[in-house]
Amino acid sequence: MYNYRCDSCGAYLDPGERCTCSGTHEKNLQMVDELLSEEQDGQMMLKEALENGTHTRLRRMEDYPSG
């Protein structure tokens, strides 16, 4: 049995197979950059919501009526 493993992610590989984990990680980071925007307070927000004005902030628990 072969014991080929990726040094980065630990995936088991066939002989001669190359892992794509680093390429996948880079693609995921690029996708996050395309979809999200960071506000001044550090909160991440969908760019689509910012552009279309569909984002509404959640109310604090204290703002809800008790009962």
N, CA, C and O atoms as a DFTB+ gen file, in Angstrom:
268 C
 N C O
     1  1       0.850      -1.176       0.000
     2  2       0.000       0.000       0.000
     3  2       0.893       1.235       0.000
     4  3       1.953       1.259       0.624
     5  1       0.444       2.239      -0.703
     6  2       1.200       3.478      -0.802
     7  2       0.872       4.383       0.377
     8  3      -0.217       4.311       0.946
     9  1       1.811       5.218       0.728
    10  2       1.607       6.126       1.841
    11  2       1.996       7.541       1.412
    12  3       2.877       8.162       2.006
    13  1       1.331       8.037       0.379
    14  2       1.591       9.391      -0.102
    15  2       0.585      10.338       0.560
    16  3      -0.627      10.138       0.482
    17  1       1.120      11.370       1.209
    18  2       0.259      12.348       1.879
    19  2       0.740      13.751       1.558
    20  3       1.933      13.994       1.375
    21  1      -0.214      14.668       1.494
    22  2       0.111      16.078       1.289
    23  2       0.680      16.628       2.591
    24  3       0.105      16.423       3.660
    25  1       1.800      17.319       2.502
    26  2       2.418      17.896       3.694
    27  2       1.601      19.051       4.270
    28  3       1.681      19.333       5.466
    29  1       0.814      19.720       3.422
    30  2       0.045      20.871       3.875
    31  2      -1.262      20.484       4.555
    32  3      -1.549      20.943       5.661
    33  1      -2.068      19.629       3.888
    34  2      -3.407      19.332       4.411
    35  2      -3.571      17.911       4.921
    36  3      -4.561      17.609       5.588
    37  1      -2.625      17.033       4.624
    38  2      -2.703      15.664       5.123
    39  2      -3.538      14.728       4.271
    40  3      -3.798      13.597       4.682
    41  1      -3.969      15.170       3.089
    42  2      -4.781      14.325       2.210
    43  2      -3.961      13.148       1.705
    44  3      -2.763      13.275       1.451
    45  1      -4.615      12.008       1.564
    46  2      -3.968      10.827       1.004
    47  2      -4.006      10.924      -0.514
    48  3      -5.052      11.214      -1.095
    49  1      -2.866      10.680      -1.157
    50  2      -2.729      10.854      -2.594
    51  2      -2.310       9.567      -3.259
    52  3      -1.650       8.724      -2.652
    53  1      -2.698       9.420      -4.516
    54  2      -2.231       8.299      -5.324
    55  2      -0.807       8.594      -5.767
    56  3      -0.393       9.753      -5.762
    57  1      -0.040       7.563      -6.153
    58  2       1.313       7.803      -6.650
    59  2       1.288       8.751      -7.850
    60  3       0.553       8.520      -8.810
    61  1       2.080       9.803      -7.797
    62  2       2.158      10.781      -8.868
    63  2       1.092      11.869      -8.813
    64  3       1.177      12.845      -9.559
    65  1       0.091      11.726      -7.949
    66  2      -0.966      12.732      -7.835
    67  2      -0.450      13.928      -7.042
    68  3       0.306      13.764      -6.084
    69  1      -0.855      15.117      -7.439
    70  2      -0.478      16.341      -6.728
    71  2      -1.714      16.915      -6.055
    72  3      -2.797      16.947      -6.639
    73  1      -1.543      17.357      -4.845
    74  2      -2.651      17.928      -4.085
    75  2      -2.928      19.354      -4.566
    76  3      -2.006      20.088      -4.921
    77  1      -4.187      19.730      -4.574
    78  2      -4.582      21.063      -5.024
    79  2      -5.029      21.932      -3.854
    80  3      -5.715      22.934      -4.060
    81  1      -4.653      21.567      -2.629
    82  2      -5.138      22.295      -1.462
    83  2      -4.686      23.753      -1.450
    84  3      -5.463      24.626      -1.064
    85  1      -3.458      24.037      -1.858
    86  2      -2.992      25.424      -1.834
    87  2      -3.721      26.252      -2.887
    88  3      -4.043      27.414      -2.637
    89  1      -3.983      25.681      -4.049
    90  2      -4.731      26.379      -5.085
    91  2      -6.169      26.619      -4.671
    92  3      -6.731      27.678      -4.948
    93  1      -6.769      25.637      -4.007
    94  2      -8.138      25.770      -3.522
    95  2      -8.219      26.841      -2.450
    96  3      -9.163      27.630      -2.424
    97  1      -7.247      26.871      -1.578
    98  2      -7.222      27.876      -0.512
    99  2      -7.148      29.282      -1.105
   100  3      -7.850      30.186      -0.650
   101  1      -6.313      29.466      -2.103
   102  2      -6.186      30.773      -2.751
   103  2      -7.489      31.177      -3.437
   104  3      -7.890      32.340      -3.372
   105  1      -8.151      30.226      -4.093
   106  2      -9.425      30.513      -4.749
   107  2     -10.480      30.918      -3.714
   108  3     -11.265      31.837      -3.951
   109  1     -10.496      30.233      -2.572
   110  2     -11.455      30.570      -1.517
   111  2     -11.207      31.964      -0.965
   112  3     -12.159      32.704      -0.718
   113  1      -9.957      32.332      -0.768
   114  2      -9.642      33.677      -0.288
   115  2     -10.070      34.739      -1.298
   116  3     -10.577      35.794      -0.917
   117  1      -9.867      34.463      -2.574
   118  2     -10.278      35.391      -3.620
   119  2     -11.796      35.534      -3.632
   120  3     -12.311      36.640      -3.795
   121  1     -12.515      34.431      -3.462
   122  2     -13.970      34.474      -3.449
   123  2     -14.482      35.299      -2.263
   124  3     -15.439      36.059      -2.406
   125  1     -13.857      35.152      -1.110
   126  2     -14.245      35.932       0.068
   127  2     -14.025      37.415      -0.198
   128  3     -14.873      38.240       0.144
   129  1     -12.901      37.754      -0.801
   130  2     -12.623      39.155      -1.135
   131  2     -13.660      39.722      -2.100
   132  3     -14.026      40.893      -2.001
   133  1     -14.134      38.895      -3.034
   134  2     -15.115      39.348      -4.007
   135  2     -16.503      39.521      -3.391
   136  3     -17.257      40.397      -3.813
   137  1     -16.850      38.696      -2.398
   138  2     -18.201      38.696      -1.850
   139  2     -18.380      39.568      -0.622
   140  3     -19.474      40.080      -0.384
   141  1     -17.317      39.747       0.169
   142  2     -17.458      40.424       1.446
   143  2     -16.699      41.739       1.495
   144  3     -15.704      41.936       0.797
   145  1     -17.193      42.624       2.330
   146  2     -16.545      43.899       2.585
   147  2     -16.436      44.073       4.094
   148  3     -17.340      43.678       4.831
   149  1     -15.352      44.653       4.554
   150  2     -15.167      44.866       5.988
   151  2     -15.568      46.291       6.346
   152  3     -15.090      47.253       5.746
   153  1     -16.455      46.413       7.337
   154  2     -16.888      47.722       7.790
   155  2     -15.846      48.311       8.732
   156  3     -14.874      47.645       9.089
   157  1     -16.054      49.561       9.130
   158  2     -15.103      50.247      10.002
   159  2     -14.931      49.537      11.338
   160  3     -13.849      49.568      11.922
   161  1     -15.994      48.895      11.826
   162  2     -15.918      48.218      13.121
   163  2     -15.370      46.797      13.014
   164  3     -15.313      46.077      14.012
   165  1     -14.964      46.388      11.805
   166  2     -14.389      45.062      11.608
   167  2     -15.406      44.007      11.218
   168  3     -15.027      42.876      10.913
   169  1     -16.693      44.349      11.220
   170  2     -17.745      43.414      10.849
   171  2     -17.709      43.172       9.345
   172  3     -17.546      44.109       8.564
   173  1     -17.860      41.908       8.941
   174  2     -17.896      41.569       7.525
   175  2     -19.333      41.681       7.029
   176  3     -20.268      41.275       7.719
   177  1     -19.508      42.237       5.823
   178  2     -20.834      42.417       5.258
   179  2     -20.809      42.023       3.784
   180  3     -19.820      42.263       3.092
   181  1     -21.895      41.417       3.305
   182  2     -21.987      41.074       1.896
   183  2     -21.995      42.338       1.051
   184  3     -22.749      43.272       1.326
   185  1     -21.159      42.367       0.025
   186  2     -21.103      43.532      -0.860
   187  2     -22.438      43.738      -1.562
   188  3     -22.847      44.875      -1.796
   189  1     -23.119      42.649      -1.897
   190  2     -24.415      42.745      -2.560
   191  2     -25.419      43.480      -1.675
   192  3     -26.200      44.294      -2.168
   193  1     -25.403      43.203      -0.386
   194  2     -26.316      43.874       0.537
   195  2     -25.986      45.359       0.635
   196  3     -26.891      46.189       0.724
   197  1     -24.710      45.699       0.620
   198  2     -24.322      47.105       0.665
   199  2     -24.774      47.842      -0.597
   200  3     -25.250      48.975      -0.523
   201  1     -24.624      47.199      -1.748
   202  2     -24.959      47.827      -3.020
   203  2     -26.461      47.972      -3.211
   204  3     -26.922      48.975      -3.755
   205  1     -27.233      46.973      -2.764
   206  2     -28.670      46.963      -3.008
   207  2     -29.476      47.515      -1.845
   208  3     -30.687      47.702      -1.966
   209  1     -28.831      47.775      -0.735
   210  2     -29.527      48.314       0.411
   211  2     -30.489      47.340       1.071
   212  3     -31.466      47.759       1.691
   213  1     -30.224      46.043       0.946
   214  2     -31.138      45.059       1.523
   215  2     -30.708      44.594       2.901
   216  3     -31.409      43.803       3.532
   217  1     -29.593      45.062       3.368
   218  2     -29.100      44.630       4.672
   219  2     -29.758      45.475       5.764
   220  3     -29.754      46.704       5.695
   221  1     -30.311      44.817       6.752
   222  2     -30.847      45.512       7.921
   223  2     -30.139      44.950       9.137
   224  3     -29.919      43.743       9.236
   225  1     -29.792      45.809      10.039
   226  2     -29.080      45.368      11.237
   227  2     -30.045      44.713      12.201
   228  3     -31.201      45.119      12.316
   229  1     -29.561      43.697      12.892
   230  2     -30.370      43.030      13.904
   231  2     -30.491      43.905      15.140
   232  3     -29.563      44.629      15.502
   233  1     -31.628      43.828      15.770
   234  2     -31.816      44.588      16.996
   235  2     -31.152      43.857      18.158
   236  3     -30.986      42.638      18.132
   237  1     -30.783      44.613      19.159
   238  2     -30.226      44.024      20.366
   239  2     -31.335      43.326      21.136
   240  3     -32.506      43.667      20.968
   241  1     -30.998      42.372      21.962
   242  2     -31.990      41.648      22.752
   243  2     -32.773      42.600      23.651
   244  3     -33.949      42.357      23.921
   245  1     -32.152      43.667      24.114
   246  2     -32.823      44.613      24.998
   247  2     -33.931      45.359      24.264
   248  3     -34.858      45.860      24.901
   249  1     -33.854      45.444      22.937
   250  2     -34.847      46.172      22.155
   251  2     -36.132      45.379      21.927
   252  3     -37.146      45.956      21.534
   253  1     -36.109      44.056      22.167
   254  2     -37.289      43.230      21.983
   255  2     -38.184      43.340      23.214
   256  3     -37.688      43.422      24.338
   257  1     -39.492      43.340      23.007
   258  2     -40.388      43.384      24.166
   259  2     -40.277      42.083      24.960
   260  3     -40.192      40.999      24.382
   261  1     -40.278      42.199      26.269
   262  2     -40.197      41.007      27.107
   263  2     -41.577      40.411      27.272
   264  3     -42.586      41.113      27.200
   265  1     -41.611      39.106      27.494
   266  2     -42.919      38.515      27.739
   267  2     -43.105      37.276      27.073
   268  3     -44.166      36.664      27.192
